[in-house]
Structure formats: C-alpha cells, structure tokens
Amino acid sequence: MIDTSPLAGLRLRLRPEEPLAPRTTWRIGGPARLFAEVEDVEALGGLLRWARAEGLPAIPLGKGSNVLVPDEGLDAVVFVLSGDLVAVSVDPPLVRVGGGASLMSLAVTARNAGLAGTEGLSGIPSSVGGAVRINAGAYGAEIFDLLVDATLVSRAGAVRVVPAGAIPHGYRWSALCDGDDVVAGATLRLRPAPREEIDARLAEVREKRKKALPTEPNAGSVFKNPPGEHAGRLLEACGLKGARVGGALVSDRHANVIVNAGSATAADVRALMARMHGEVLE
C-alpha cells in the first residue's frame, strides 16, 4: 500500500487502480496504480514532491490524445489538472488559461470575448498544457504563435513563469518535451475580431476535421510529417490503408491514422506502427 497521508489537506482527489482506457481517444490501455485530479498549483507541487519521494513516476494526462497506454496499465500516479487549473480568464487582448483546459474551451471563451487566433487549434483534442508542451498546431496555426508565457511546475514543486521566447520550439516540439516540468497554465495574446468572422472560422475548422478524420476511436495522426513531405501521402503510396494487426486498423479515410476497430490492444497498435514505419523506410 502507498502512504498517501502526506497529501492530506491538498486540493486533489485520489483513486486507486483507475481505468485509463476511457480517458484516451484510442480507448486502449490498463489502469493506473493511482489516479489524481489536481485542482491548484499548490496541490500539483505537493503531488509531484510526494511522488518523487515515493519513487513513483508521476505522469500528466491531458485529453488523452497522442497517448497509448500499455495493456498492463501503469505502475505510476497518473494525474489530470482540474479546478483552478482548467479556468480561462480574459484581459483583452490577453487570455490566461489553466493547463488542463481544453483547446475548444479556450477557443469558445476567446470567441465570446471577441478575440481571434485560436480557431485553427479548436478541434485538436488536447489540453492547453499538452498543446504548449509539443507546440500543437493545425491549419496554419501553432500555439507558440500566440504564447506569451507558460507557468511551469518542477518535479520539486517549484513554480515559475517562463516567457515564450525563452522556450526553444519548432514543428510539433518544444524544449519542454525534453524536461520534466508540468505546464500548469499559459498566457496567450490574441487579436480583436468581429464575432461573425470568428464563428465562420470555427465552423470551417470543424468541417475540415470532420471530413479528414475517421469516426472510430483514434489518436489523430500517428507520424510527424518529414521535411518537405506528408506522412499520410507516403503511407498511402505504400498501400497501407486498410492494413490491420488484431483490432488495430489503418483508416481507409486517412493513411496516417490508426483506429481501434473495436478490440485493439496497445500491442496491436505498436505492431501496426512498426509495420507502417518499416514499409515507408523500405
């Protein structure tokens, strides 16, 4: 048994052996040894310090995309941000948002305030923290185009605010990927625009995503685009649409998307990824 008494009094909720598959967009994976919902920065720092002292990995989970949980689960504390850490506040042209907020809730709040810039990101099934960590983007927009600063919490529980310009970043990457800090919040600078213009752009992005992605459980694009190329085109040229391993299937709609056809395991997905990678390389 893990002694969680040092966490008493912090704003968090703990549950042992929490199933993780329902919390991922692939709907795959086993349970977490301990699951935590963390409601403020103080609780986040306390949880990270406690996990380090216990020698227990502490793994943040956003909205469950870009995540493949092992079939046997994770011998770790898996945590999500909630409470104060999903709040969105507006001080035009700035928007301050918790790391656990969804990109869609950010886009809707910005739209309601007459601020544009987040529409291209609105359909990505990600938390703001996850999006900042990997510099998520779509339809010509990346979150670092808008980012002013990020609030980071270290594994020792220390909180600091780092200007966006001090964080090296590139295509689907930032230096945060190479560290252990948790993105607890962010400040974005947006631009004023008419509500009708923002609504039209949101609708356009929604329709594009609806047409591009399958309806079965999936994690979106599996492979990054190599320089000067599109991963989907390369995979389709190899005839990989419809390729299958167990319950994992390459979508007929998009060759860079693996869907859970109903019974996929993490092992199935990993084996299919390896096949896709190997055939393109060959």
C-alpha positions as CSV (number, residue, x, y, z in Angstrom):
1,M,0.0,0.0,0.0
2,I,1.1,3.5,-0.7
3,D,1.1,6.0,2.1
4,T,-0.9,9.0,0.8
5,S,-1.3,10.7,4.2
6,P,1.3,13.4,3.3
7,L,-1.2,14.6,0.6
8,A,-4.0,15.3,3.2
9,G,-5.2,18.8,3.0
10,L,-4.3,19.4,-0.6
11,R,-6.9,20.1,-3.2
12,L,-6.8,16.8,-5.0
13,R,-8.8,13.6,-5.3
14,L,-7.2,10.2,-5.4
15,R,-8.4,6.9,-6.8
16,P,-6.5,3.6,-6.9
17,E,-6.5,1.3,-10.0
18,E,-8.4,3.8,-12.1
19,P,-9.1,2.5,-15.7
20,L,-7.3,4.7,-18.2
21,A,-8.8,3.4,-21.5
22,P,-11.9,5.6,-21.2
23,R,-9.6,8.6,-20.7
24,T,-7.8,8.2,-24.0
25,T,-9.1,8.8,-27.5
26,W,-7.9,5.3,-28.6
27,R,-9.9,3.8,-25.8
28,I,-7.0,1.4,-25.1
29,G,-4.9,0.5,-22.0
30,G,-5.0,-0.7,-18.5
31,P,-5.3,1.0,-15.1
32,A,-3.1,3.5,-13.2
33,R,-1.9,2.4,-9.9
34,L,-3.1,5.7,-8.5
35,F,-5.1,8.4,-10.3
36,A,-5.3,12.0,-9.1
37,E,-7.4,15.0,-10.0
38,V,-5.3,18.1,-9.1
39,E,-7.2,21.4,-8.5
40,D,-4.5,24.1,-8.0
41,V,-0.8,24.8,-8.3
42,E,-0.1,24.1,-4.6
43,A,-1.7,20.6,-4.9
44,L,0.2,19.9,-8.1
45,G,3.5,20.8,-6.4
46,G,2.7,18.7,-3.4
47,L,1.8,15.7,-5.5
48,L,5.0,15.9,-7.6
49,R,7.2,16.2,-4.5
50,W,5.4,13.3,-2.8
51,A,5.7,11.1,-5.9
52,R,9.4,11.8,-6.2
53,A,9.9,10.9,-2.5
54,E,8.0,7.6,-3.0
55,G,10.0,6.8,-6.2
56,L,6.7,6.6,-8.1
57,P,6.5,8.0,-11.7
58,A,4.1,10.9,-11.9
59,I,2.5,11.1,-15.4
60,P,0.3,14.0,-16.6
61,L,-2.6,13.2,-18.7
62,G,-4.4,15.8,-20.8
63,K,-7.4,15.0,-23.0
64,G,-6.0,11.5,-23.9
65,S,-4.9,12.1,-27.5
66,N,-1.4,11.2,-28.6
67,V,-1.4,8.7,-25.8
68,L,-1.1,4.9,-26.0
69,V,-1.4,3.3,-22.5
70,P,0.2,-0.1,-22.1
71,D,-2.3,-3.0,-21.9
72,E,-1.0,-3.9,-18.4
73,G,-1.5,-0.3,-17.2
74,L,0.9,2.0,-15.5
75,D,2.7,1.5,-12.2
76,A,2.5,5.2,-11.6
77,V,0.5,8.1,-10.3
78,V,-1.4,9.5,-13.4
79,F,-2.9,12.9,-12.8
80,V,-5.1,15.4,-14.6
81,L,-5.5,19.1,-14.0
82,S,-8.9,20.3,-12.8
83,G,-10.4,23.0,-10.7
84,D,-8.4,26.3,-10.9
85,L,-6.2,24.6,-13.5
86,V,-8.9,24.5,-16.1
87,A,-10.1,28.1,-15.6
88,V,-10.0,30.6,-18.5
89,S,-9.9,34.4,-17.9
90,V,-9.8,37.3,-20.3
91,D,-8.0,40.6,-20.1
92,P,-8.0,41.7,-23.8
93,P,-6.0,41.1,-25.8
94,L,-4.6,38.5,-23.3
95,V,-6.2,35.2,-22.2
96,R,-4.9,33.4,-19.2
97,V,-5.8,29.7,-19.2
98,G,-5.1,26.7,-17.0
99,G,-3.0,23.8,-18.4
100,G,-5.9,21.4,-18.0
101,A,-8.4,23.4,-20.1
102,S,-9.3,22.0,-23.5
103,L,-8.3,23.9,-26.6
104,M,-12.0,24.0,-27.5
105,S,-13.0,25.7,-24.2
106,L,-10.2,28.2,-24.8
107,A,-11.5,28.9,-28.3
108,V,-15.1,29.4,-27.2
109,T,-14.1,31.7,-24.3
110,A,-12.0,33.7,-26.7
111,R,-14.8,33.9,-29.3
112,N,-17.2,35.1,-26.6
113,A,-14.8,37.9,-25.8
114,G,-14.4,38.9,-29.4
115,L,-10.8,37.6,-29.7
116,A,-9.4,35.6,-32.6
117,G,-6.4,33.4,-33.1
118,T,-7.3,30.1,-31.5
119,E,-9.8,28.9,-34.2
120,G,-7.3,26.7,-36.0
121,L,-6.4,24.9,-32.7
122,S,-10.1,24.5,-31.7
123,G,-10.6,21.0,-33.0
124,I,-7.4,19.4,-31.6
125,P,-8.5,17.1,-28.7
126,S,-5.8,18.4,-26.4
127,S,-5.4,20.3,-23.1
128,V,-3.6,23.6,-23.2
129,G,-0.7,22.2,-21.3
130,G,-0.2,19.3,-23.7
131,A,-0.5,21.7,-26.6
132,V,2.2,24.0,-25.3
133,R,4.5,21.1,-24.5
134,I,4.5,19.8,-28.1
135,N,3.7,23.2,-29.8
136,A,0.5,21.7,-31.2
137,G,-0.9,23.2,-34.4
138,A,-3.3,22.8,-37.2
139,Y,-4.5,24.7,-40.3
140,G,-1.6,27.1,-40.3
141,A,-1.7,27.9,-36.6
142,E,0.7,26.8,-33.8
143,I,0.1,27.6,-30.1
144,F,3.6,29.2,-29.9
145,D,2.4,31.8,-32.4
146,L,0.1,33.1,-29.6
147,L,2.0,32.2,-26.5
148,V,3.2,35.0,-24.2
149,D,4.4,32.8,-21.3
150,A,3.9,29.4,-19.6
151,T,3.5,28.6,-15.9
152,L,5.7,25.6,-15.1
153,V,5.8,23.4,-12.1
154,S,9.0,21.3,-11.5
155,R,9.2,17.8,-10.0
156,A,10.4,19.5,-6.8
157,G,7.2,21.5,-6.7
158,A,8.8,24.9,-7.7
159,V,6.6,27.2,-9.7
160,R,8.0,29.6,-12.3
161,V,6.6,31.7,-15.2
162,V,8.8,31.4,-18.3
163,P,8.4,33.8,-21.4
164,A,7.6,32.0,-24.6
165,G,10.7,33.5,-26.2
166,A,12.9,31.6,-23.7
167,I,11.5,28.2,-24.7
168,P,13.1,26.8,-27.9
169,H,10.4,25.3,-30.1
170,G,9.8,24.0,-33.6
171,Y,7.4,21.8,-35.6
172,R,5.4,19.7,-33.1
173,W,8.2,20.2,-30.5
174,S,9.3,22.4,-27.7
175,A,12.2,22.1,-25.3
176,L,9.5,21.2,-22.7
177,C,9.4,17.8,-24.3
178,D,12.9,17.2,-23.1
179,G,12.2,18.1,-19.5
180,D,10.0,17.0,-16.6
181,D,8.2,20.3,-15.9
182,V,4.4,20.3,-16.0
183,V,2.6,23.1,-17.8
184,A,0.1,24.4,-15.3
185,G,-1.0,27.4,-17.2
186,A,-0.4,29.8,-20.1
187,T,-1.0,33.3,-21.3
188,L,-1.9,34.0,-24.9
189,R,-2.1,37.2,-26.9
190,L,-5.0,37.2,-29.3
191,R,-6.4,39.9,-31.7
192,P,-9.9,41.5,-31.6
193,A,-12.2,40.5,-34.4
194,P,-15.9,40.5,-35.2
195,R,-17.9,37.6,-33.7
196,E,-19.1,36.6,-37.2
197,E,-15.6,36.3,-38.5
198,I,-14.6,34.1,-35.6
199,D,-17.7,31.9,-35.9
200,A,-17.1,31.4,-39.6
201,R,-13.6,30.3,-39.0
202,L,-14.6,27.9,-36.2
203,A,-17.2,26.3,-38.4
204,E,-14.7,25.9,-41.2
205,V,-12.2,24.2,-39.0
206,R,-14.9,21.9,-37.6
207,E,-16.0,20.8,-41.1
208,K,-12.4,20.2,-42.2
209,R,-11.7,17.9,-39.2
210,K,-15.0,16.1,-39.6
211,K,-14.1,15.2,-43.2
212,A,-10.4,14.4,-42.6
213,L,-10.7,12.1,-39.6
214,P,-12.5,8.8,-39.1
215,T,-15.3,8.3,-36.5
216,E,-13.8,5.2,-34.8
217,P,-11.6,5.8,-31.7
218,N,-8.2,7.1,-32.9
219,A,-5.3,9.4,-31.8
220,G,-5.2,11.5,-34.9
221,S,-2.0,11.5,-37.0
222,V,0.4,8.8,-35.8
223,F,3.6,10.0,-37.5
224,K,5.0,13.5,-37.9
225,N,5.5,14.9,-41.4
226,P,9.1,14.5,-42.5
227,P,10.6,17.7,-44.0
228,G,9.1,18.5,-47.3
229,E,6.7,15.6,-47.3
230,H,3.4,14.4,-45.8
231,A,3.4,11.2,-43.8
232,G,-0.1,10.3,-45.0
233,R,0.9,10.5,-48.6
234,L,3.9,8.2,-48.0
235,L,1.8,5.7,-46.1
236,E,-0.9,5.7,-48.8
237,A,1.7,5.3,-51.5
238,C,2.8,2.1,-49.7
239,G,-0.8,0.8,-49.9
240,L,-1.2,0.8,-46.2
241,K,-4.8,2.0,-46.0
242,G,-6.8,-0.9,-44.5
243,A,-3.7,-2.7,-43.1
244,R,-4.6,-4.4,-39.9
245,V,-3.0,-6.1,-36.8
246,G,-5.5,-7.6,-34.5
247,G,-8.1,-4.9,-33.6
248,A,-5.9,-2.0,-34.9
249,L,-6.6,-0.8,-38.4
250,V,-5.1,1.9,-40.7
251,S,-8.1,4.1,-41.6
252,D,-9.4,4.0,-45.1
253,R,-10.0,7.7,-44.7
254,H,-6.5,8.8,-43.7
255,A,-3.4,6.6,-44.0
256,N,-1.7,8.3,-41.1
257,V,-4.4,7.4,-38.7
258,I,-4.8,4.1,-36.8
259,V,-8.3,3.3,-35.5
260,N,-9.5,1.0,-32.8
261,A,-11.8,-1.3,-34.7
262,G,-13.4,-2.5,-31.5
263,S,-10.9,-4.8,-29.8
264,A,-7.5,-3.2,-30.3
265,T,-4.8,-3.7,-27.7
266,A,-1.8,-1.4,-27.2
267,A,0.4,-4.3,-28.5
268,D,-1.7,-4.4,-31.7
269,V,-1.2,-0.6,-32.3
270,R,2.5,-0.8,-31.6
271,A,2.9,-3.7,-34.0
272,L,1.0,-1.8,-36.7
273,M,3.1,1.3,-36.2
274,A,6.2,-0.8,-36.6
275,R,4.9,-2.2,-39.9
276,M,4.0,1.2,-41.2
277,H,7.4,2.7,-40.3
278,G,9.2,-0.3,-41.8
279,E,7.3,-0.2,-45.1
280,V,7.9,3.5,-45.6
281,L,11.5,3.2,-44.7
282,E,12.0,0.3,-47.2
